Amino acid sequence: MAGPTTETERTRLVRGPGLLLVWLYGVMSVGAVSRSVYQILTDFGSAPLAHVLSAVAAAVYAFITYTLVRGGETARRAALVCCAAELAGVLIVGTWTLAEPSAFPDSTVWSEYGMGYLFIPVLLPVTGMLWLRRARGHSALA
C-alpha cells in the first residue's frame, strides 16, 4: 500500500548507486584512518597540519558511511551536509596544496584534489550529493 512515509519507515540510501557510495566511502574511511593513524604515530612532528587533515578526512568519510547505512531522512540530510563540507574541504586543501606546497611537507588525503587517491576525494562528494538529492523523500527506496 503506497502512502506517506511514517517516522518508523526509513528511506533506504543503500540501493543502486547508494550501495557503491557506501562501498567507496568505506574504502576511503579505512584508507584515510590507516594513513592518518600511521602518520600521526610515526611522523607527526614533520607535518602536523597534513596529518590532522588526513584524520579529519577519515572522520568525515566514516560519518558519511554511517549515515548512508543508517538511512532515513535525518541521516540523508546529515550526509548531504557532510558531503558539501567534504567537497569544500577538498577544494580548499587541494587549492592550498597547489598554491603553497611548502605548507604541506607531507600530502593529505585531499592534497591536489585527491590526486594520490585517483581524484576520488573530489568526485565522491559530488556523486554523493547528487545521489542524496535524488533519494530525498523517495519512499520507494525503502
N, C-alpha and C positions, 0 to 999 in steps of 0.2 A: 504494500500500500504506500503510495507516494504521498508525502506530506512535508510540512516544515520540519527541519532538523531540531530535535529536542536537545536539552543540555546533556542527556545521557548518551546521545549518539555523537560520534566523533568523525569529523572529516578525515578520511584516510589520506595521508600525504605520501605514503609509501606504496605507490602503484604506478606502473608505467615509468615515465621519466623520473618520478619521485624515488623509485627503487634505485635507479642509477645514481641519483643525487646522494642518497643515504650511503651507498657503497663508496662513492668518491669522497664524500665528507668523512666517512670512517677511515679510509686510507690516509687522507690528508691529516686527520687527527693523530693517527698512530705515527706518521712520519714527522709531524711537527713536534709532538710530545717527545719522541725519541731524540730528535735533533736538539731541541732546547734543553732537555734534561742533561744530555751528554755534554753540550757546550757549557752549560752553567756549572756542572760539576767538575769539568776538566780545564776550562779556559775562560772563566767568567771575567777575569780582570783585563783580558786583552780587548774585549769588545762588549761591555755590559749592555749597551743600548741594543745592539743587534741580537744578543741572546735573550733579553727580556722581550723584545718584539716578536721573536720566534715563539716564546712561551705564550704571549698574548694571542698570536695566530692559532696556536694549539687549543687554547681555551675557547676561542670563537668557533673553531671547527667542531670541537666536541659538543658545544652547546647547540649548534645548528643540527648536528647529527641527532642529538637527544630530542629536540623539538620536532624534527621530521618523523622520528619513530613514534613519539608520543601522540602526535596527531591532534586534531581538534582546532577550533577557530583561534583560541588564545595562543596555542603553540604556533599556528600558522603565522599569526601576526608577529609574535616574538621572533620567529625565524626570518620573517621578511625584514624586520628592523635590523636584525643581526647581519643579514646578507648585505643590506645597504651600508652598514657600518664597516663590514669587511671590505666591500668594494672601495669605500673611501680610504680605508687603511692601506689597501694595496696601491691605490693611485698616489696617495701621499708618500708612502715609503718608497714606492717604485720611482717616483719623480725625484725624491730626495737622494736616493742612492745614485741616480744618474747625474744629478746636478752637483752633488758634493760627496764623491766617493770616499774621501778621507774620513767622513763621519762614520763610516761603516767598515772598519778593518776586516770584519767577517761579514758574510752575507746573512740575510734573514730569509725566511720563507717568502716574504713579499718583496725582496730585493729585485730590482729591474723588472718589476711587474710579474714576478714569479718565474723568471726565465729558467732558474735552476730546477723548477718543477714543471717544465714544459708549458708554462703560462697558464696552468690550471688555476692558480690562485686568482687570476684576473677574470678567467672565463666562468669559474664556478659560481661566484655570487650573482653574476648577470643571469646565468641559466637558472639558478635558484630563485631569483626574484621573478623571473618570467613564469616558472612553474607555480610558485606560491600565489601569484596574482591570478593565474588560471584556476587554481584549486579553491579560490575564495568561494565559500558558500555552496560548493558542489556536494550536495548530499549523495549524489550518485557515486562519489568516490568512497563513500563509507562502506 
